[in-house]
Structures are given as structure tokens and as C-alpha cells.
């Protein structure tokens, strides 16, 4: 947890990636939570992630190439990434990062004549973010988040799944009028962790009427 000009904020990485549904390896959801100490907390949640984009190089004859030099500049086939950010305020709330599958082309020219092309290709992106706050007792709340990859696994091989993976999701929780405490450091707060767990038993879990009734 850190203190900034707009109050306290907490940041956490949710792992290397969230896999598409049906993929044999990797979870299709990631969860995070932290505690809030204070009355009537005003919470804002931001989630940042990136999507992999394939970059392909073609020579002047339209043949794929690992690399190409045009007008003294070297172009290579490989991959890039596109960053996305979504925000939720106030809580509870739900939003999504969306992008259709597509491609973009750029012609390479030398001495006024076509000499090759760059092509960027990407799979669709459908990542939902849901955040809500539970009151455990007066002046003690828990912020909970679920980040989910809504795409289905398609194709075969690691490349096809990598393009449909939500990469490096990071969450940031900000609060302007209360203190934030990550769940892995509950020993610093009052009541102790054991009492927090007991208080949480009566709170609705993900997928229950707590969320469906919104």
C-alpha cells in the first residue's frame, strides 16, 4: 500500500496471463482483494493489461520474410503488444476491455516503388472486470475483484492461445478517504485475520445473489 496525493492506493500483479476458456493450461480468471478501514469509503479500481499482436514482414513479391531492409531501414517479423486499461468507480461495477480481431497493413517503399509490406494481426479481446465491496463490520470493508478472459480457446499450438491470452494484468485500488490494506498483510489490522475470516463467512461469494441482484 502507498500514500499519494489522492489518498491511499494499492497495486498488485495478477500473474503472467489469464488463459482463454477451455485451454488445458492456465486459469481463465484471476482474483484479488484488499481491506478498507474507514467509514463510507470511496473506491476506484483500475486494471491494466496487454494483448499480443503478430507483426509479419513481406518482400516486394509478397513472400513472407523474417527480415527485410528497405531504404536503409531493417524490418523484422515478430510480435508487439497493445496496452489496455479499464476503470470502475464507484463500486460495485462491471466493465470490459473489448477489441475485435483485425489486421493493419503498411506499404514499404524504396525509390518511389513498392518494396515490401508490414502486416499486423491480432485476435479478439474480451476481458471483463468486476469489483464490489463487502462490509465486514462498521468501518471495515473488503474490496474484491474478478478479472476474467471471456474468449474460448481456438486453434492449436501455443501461438494460437498466446494471442487469445490476457497478458500481465495489474490491478490498482485507490481510496481518497480511507486506508487500504492488502489481504496478504491482514496481520497489521484490527481485528486479526482469524476474525476477518469469521466475519466473511456470512458475506456472499462470487457468482451468488450478491452479484446477480445488481
C-alpha positions as semicolon CSV with decimal commas, in nm:
position;residue;x (nm);y (nm);z (nm)
1;X;0,000;0,000;0,000
2;X;0,123;0,351;-0,081
3;X;0,010;0,701;0,001
4;X;-0,028;0,952;-0,280
5;X;-0,173;1,297;-0,341
6;X;-0,522;1,149;-0,390
7;X;-0,516;0,928;-0,081
8;X;-0,403;0,568;-0,043
9;X;-0,369;0,318;-0,323
10;X;-0,277;-0,048;-0,355
11;X;-0,127;-0,219;-0,660
12;X;-0,086;-0,589;-0,734
13;X;0,008;-0,814;-1,026
14;X;-0,239;-1,091;-1,106
15;X;0,023;-1,314;-1,270
16;X;0,169;-1,359;-1,615
17;X;-0,156;-1,414;-1,800
18;X;-0,522;-1,523;-1,799
19;X;-0,583;-1,803;-2,047
20;X;-0,884;-1,839;-2,277
21;X;-1,163;-2,069;-2,163
22;X;-1,111;-2,434;-2,240
23;X;-0,733;-2,407;-2,263
24;X;-0,567;-2,703;-2,095
25;X;-0,311;-2,489;-1,911
26;X;-0,379;-2,177;-1,712
27;X;-0,679;-2,032;-1,530
28;X;-0,936;-1,821;-1,715
29;X;-0,996;-1,594;-1,412
30;X;-0,783;-1,406;-1,162
31;X;-0,895;-1,277;-0,821
32;X;-0,769;-1,004;-0,590
33;X;-0,889;-0,845;-0,268
34;X;-0,785;-0,594;-0,008
35;X;-0,926;-0,448;0,313
36;X;-1,051;-0,094;0,366
37;X;-1,051;0,065;0,711
38;X;-1,283;0,365;0,734
39;X;-1,643;0,481;0,705
40;X;-1,815;0,521;0,366
41;X;-1,502;0,459;0,159
42;X;-1,491;0,598;-0,196
43;X;-1,317;0,333;-0,404
44;X;-1,183;0,345;-0,760
45;X;-1,043;0,037;-0,935
46;X;-0,820;0,030;-1,244
47;X;-0,698;-0,279;-1,429
48;X;-0,420;-0,266;-1,688
49;X;-0,333;-0,547;-1,928
50;X;-0,180;-0,604;-2,268
51;X;-0,263;-0,802;-2,581
52;X;-0,011;-0,965;-2,813
53;X;-0,002;-0,857;-3,178
54;X;0,181;-1,052;-3,452
55;X;0,398;-0,846;-3,692
56;X;0,481;-1,004;-4,028
57;X;0,717;-0,880;-4,298
58;X;0,662;-0,942;-4,671
59;X;0,908;-0,868;-4,951
60;X;0,828;-0,691;-5,276
61;X;0,695;-1,014;-5,426
62;X;0,452;-1,069;-5,139
63;X;0,654;-1,351;-4,984
64;X;0,685;-1,373;-4,605
65;X;1,029;-1,286;-4,475
66;X;1,198;-1,293;-4,135
67;X;1,360;-0,958;-4,209
68;X;1,379;-0,701;-4,483
69;X;1,589;-0,390;-4,541
70;X;1,411;-0,107;-4,720
71;X;1,562;0,239;-4,776
72;X;1,835;0,155;-4,527
73;X;1,593;0,054;-4,250
74;X;1,566;-0,302;-4,121
75;X;1,223;-0,457;-4,056
76;X;1,174;-0,788;-3,877
77;X;0,886;-1,028;-3,820
78;X;0,796;-1,076;-3,456
79;X;0,541;-0,961;-3,202
80;X;0,432;-0,640;-3,034
81;X;0,186;-0,559;-2,760
82;X;-0,110;-0,328;-2,722
83;X;-0,193;-0,200;-2,374
84;X;-0,547;-0,156;-2,243
85;X;-0,686;-0,002;-1,924
86;X;-1,034;-0,012;-1,771
87;X;-1,168;0,168;-1,463
88;X;-1,458;0,118;-1,225
89;X;-1,591;0,390;-0,996
90;X;-1,790;0,384;-0,783
91;X;-1,826;0,025;-0,662
92;X;-1,997;-0,210;-0,726
93;X;-1,940;-0,214;-1,100
94;X;-1,858;-0,421;-1,404
95;X;-1,681;-0,327;-1,727
96;X;-1,484;-0,489;-2,006
97;X;-1,186;-0,440;-2,236
98;X;-1,308;-0,523;-2,587
99;X;-1,141;-0,538;-2,927
100;X;-1,239;-0,710;-3,249
101;X;-0,993;-0,935;-3,432
102;X;-0,826;-0,749;-3,716
103;X;-0,527;-0,660;-3,924
104;X;-0,341;-0,349;-4,033
105;X;-0,108;-0,311;-4,329
106;X;0,168;-0,062;-4,412
107;X;0,340;-0,050;-4,751
108;X;0,719;-0,018;-4,762
109;X;0,853;0,200;-5,045
110;X;1,205;0,248;-5,180
111;X;1,292;0,496;-5,457
112;X;0,923;0,552;-5,517
113;X;0,846;0,185;-5,583
114;X;0,677;-0,076;-5,359
115;X;0,945;-0,283;-5,186
116;X;0,751;-0,481;-4,927
117;X;0,488;-0,457;-4,657
118;X;0,430;-0,485;-4,283
119;X;0,118;-0,663;-4,160
120;X;-0,008;-0,665;-3,801
121;X;-0,258;-0,934;-3,693
122;X;-0,445;-0,976;-3,366
123;X;-0,714;-1,196;-3,214
124;X;-1,023;-1,053;-3,041
125;X;-1,005;-0,933;-2,682
126;X;-1,288;-0,979;-2,434
127;X;-1,177;-0,931;-2,075
128;X;-1,431;-0,849;-1,805
129;X;-1,353;-0,678;-1,475
130;X;-1,592;-0,690;-1,182
131;X;-1,538;-0,521;-0,847
132;X;-1,752;-0,485;-0,538
133;X;-1,717;-0,403;-0,170
134;X;-1,841;-0,606;0,128
135;X;-1,899;-0,457;0,471
136;X;-1,750;-0,694;0,728
137;X;-1,839;-0,470;1,020
138;X;-1,864;-0,092;1,077
139;X;-1,552;0,082;0,941
140;X;-1,413;-0,244;0,798
141;X;-1,475;-0,342;0,435
142;X;-1,331;-0,581;0,180
143;X;-1,280;-0,490;-0,185
144;X;-1,297;-0,790;-0,418
145;X;-1,215;-0,814;-0,789
146;X;-1,251;-1,075;-1,061
147;X;-1,070;-1,035;-1,394
148;X;-1,186;-1,293;-1,649
149;X;-1,093;-1,387;-2,005
150;X;-1,422;-1,447;-2,188
151;X;-1,271;-1,584;-2,509
152;X;-1,286;-1,953;-2,595
153;X;-0,969;-2,141;-2,683
154;X;-0,942;-2,188;-3,059
155;X;-0,683;-2,337;-3,293
156;X;-0,390;-2,547;-3,184
157;X;-0,041;-2,480;-3,060
158;X;0,095;-2,223;-2,816
159;X;0,085;-1,931;-3,060
160;X;-0,292;-1,950;-3,112
161;X;-0,355;-1,950;-2,737
162;X;-0,098;-1,679;-2,663
163;X;-0,281;-1,442;-2,897
164;X;-0,603;-1,504;-2,701
165;X;-0,441;-1,468;-2,359
166;X;-0,486;-1,158;-2,140
167;X;-0,126;-1,075;-2,054
168;X;0,023;-0,930;-1,734
169;X;-0,296;-0,799;-1,569
170;X;-0,230;-0,547;-1,292
171;X;-0,485;-0,403;-1,054
172;X;-0,479;-0,071;-0,874
173;X;-0,724;0,022;-0,599
174;X;-0,747;0,385;-0,486
175;X;-0,930;0,534;-0,192
176;X;-0,940;0,903;-0,112
177;X;-1,095;0,885;0,235
178;X;-0,989;0,555;0,399
179;X;-0,692;0,322;0,447
180;X;-0,624;0,023;0,223
181;X;-0,460;-0,299;0,336
182;X;-0,384;-0,596;0,105
183;X;-0,521;-0,933;0,216
184;X;-0,170;-1,081;0,249
185;X;-0,094;-0,828;0,522
186;X;-0,406;-0,860;0,737
187;X;-0,196;-0,922;1,050
188;X;-0,141;-0,545;1,070
189;X;-0,507;-0,458;1,108
190;X;-0,769;-0,496;1,374
191;X;-0,947;-0,735;1,405
192;X;-0,693;-1,011;1,338
193;X;-0,712;-1,235;1,029
194;X;-0,899;-1,515;1,208
195;X;-1,183;-1,277;1,298
196;X;-1,193;-1,136;0,944
197;X;-1,236;-1,488;0,806
198;X;-1,518;-1,549;1,052
199;X;-1,686;-1,222;0,955
200;X;-1,653;-1,315;0,587
201;X;-1,848;-1,638;0,623
202;X;-2,174;-1,451;0,610
203;X;-2,077;-1,249;0,301
204;X;-2,197;-1,362;-0,042
205;X;-1,935;-1,530;-0,260
206;X;-1,864;-1,469;-0,633
207;X;-2,148;-1,598;-0,850
208;X;-2,407;-1,570;-0,572
209;X;-2,710;-1,343;-0,541
210;X;-2,477;-1,071;-0,412
211;X;-2,370;-1,005;-0,770
212;X;-2,660;-1,131;-0,975
213;X;-2,901;-0,899;-0,798
214;X;-2,740;-0,582;-0,921
